[in-house]
Amino acid sequence: MVSSKNEKDERPKEVEKSNESTEYSEAPPVEEWIEEVDIETTRDVEVPELLADQVIGQDEAVSVSKKAAKQHRHVMLIGPPGTGKSMIARAMTDFLPTKEMEDILCFPNEEDENNPKVRTVPNGKGKEIVRAHKKEAQKKQQQKSKGMLMILALIVGAAILISIWQGNFMIMFFGILAAAMLLIAMRANPRGFGDDVEGQTPKLLKSHDPGEKPPFVDATGAQSGALLGDVKHDPFQSGGLETPPHQRVEVGAIHEAHNGVLFIDEIHMLGMDSQHHLLTAMQERKFQITGRSERSSGAMVQTEPVPSNFILVAAGNLDSVYGQRDEKGRKLGGMHPALRSRIRGYGYEVYVNDTMDDTDENRRKLIRFIAQEIEKDEKKIPHFTKDAITEMIREAQRRANKRGELTLRLRELGGLVRVAGDLAAERGHKLTKSGDVLDAKTTARSLEQQVADKYIKKRKEYSMYKTKGEVEGVVNGLAAMGGDHEGMSEYSGIILPIAAEVTPAHSSEEGKVIATGKLGEIAKEAVQNVSALIKKYTGEDISKYDVHIQFIGTQEGVEGDSASISVATAVISALENIPIDQNVAMTGSLSVRGQVLPVGGISSKIEAAAEVGMEKVLIPKNNMKDIVIEKKYEDEIEIIPVENLGEVLDHALVGENKDKLLDKLASLLEIKSLPIPAQEYPSSSESTSSEFS
């Protein structure tokens, strides 16, 4: 249920209705809409054959990737995880120009064994060449071995004849002994006394079968050697037992992706040296292989350039491009500027979507997505009924962060599909039902939600917050865990009690604002901004006071400014000795002029307040469009939108001194009438979440 301060707004009804319909135009409720869909289960949904056609909600990225594949352009896909970046990259192989793949061979170099030669041949020919060279080398070795055996036989025969002629059998003994020692030495040497078969046979570095599709190589997280190629260490470096250098050469991902697609997610995780070498390979379309370990004998080996004509698809989030800043403002990580410049100059940069409009077409795409996930899972899970589809679409709404949209964090949604299907299979259901999906949402809770549940349980047990009564200086704030900070689309709300106490200043010069609770930088700055507001909203010279603010039970720390209205309310309550209604929870940021600004994680925060028994929750008015909560909470809590701190105080404070304070505020502030009547909003009926701020 949603209410506003002034239930009887005097504005013209026509205007109010027009504004409301414009802001909240959206598709019909899923329960009604699903009845018009002409399927019974996801089994009736056709899954496209081309991978590009299976990508959902990324029309621009798919269009760009098709052009890039046809024109051999590099692509950078930036956006949240789980939105289909790797799927788009993999789909590019279907649009690469048809051309014959090449086999790559590494030959010994008679002039310099540490500089092996590299040759390319049509696909399928590499294996034939290796077999032919090996057969020829074995033939030569057999011929020389036979010759050596004949020499041994002559030695033994001569020794026998001489010993008989001389009548000295010791000559025969030593002749046979010498032949035996030569034979043992020949057997002990794997190369025999003939030519070295391994040394004369080329190594097949990369082979393809006739008609094979262009390769797709995922090099995410690859170390330098795995990415750029390497030369293995040889423990037997002398004594005639060493492995020939060209046989120790190993191709890297850049060579495996020759004439195909090289995909690297979290591109910033590559070291700057590796990024620079990657840039060289992109420019030259070939790259020499050498040993990557300075202590290895392979470091002496360097091949001729090996073909590496690939299309690079680099992926990540914005931190992957820009890096991060430490406490001193120094840049850490990020992409090599020259590498990004190469992609920009010879390709495309695309920021992928994380939501799509909640329309009939996109809802149908989500149904197809469920069918696709079942197909990918090799049909180990049963198909979904209409009721189960309804719950999945509602969950997509809930995770979209905004009403009227659907999430595109489909990897997480796909996880829910599989968990629900596993539950259905375990229960012996022929089809996955809505109950399976609802139970799966509990089973597949994120780590943050599990931690939040323990927080709530612990705080209930130890009475770390109250939901009844009136207390001076104590507010039930709301916080959120998870979200984009942890690479998730889900948010988990928790109750964040905040207590304030005002005491005479210890210093005769100036009072202090003291905040405890392991606060992050943004949270600390928010507390300082609130202190300026308190001066404005109370008319008190707080420089003669020490203001103590405690974030209760925050061992893991607090970051963000969404507790600003809670801090301000707690301090003003303590300063003016006016109690706060403990059945009211609140969240919101504050501008330095007292305006309540929108925050993230709003839906999960409302659900957390309802879960512990709160009856009212104050949220920023601009967050009303983001609310999509679970049905079970809709009638349990009153959602009150607020625009400024005056409205917050009006709803949160109780007692006989409240009206005096509000009158004083009205005379002190530029906003003359407090609180401003708020526009009425329709009650929320779906489920969504936002980021933690």
Disulfide bonds with the S-S distance in Angstrom:
none
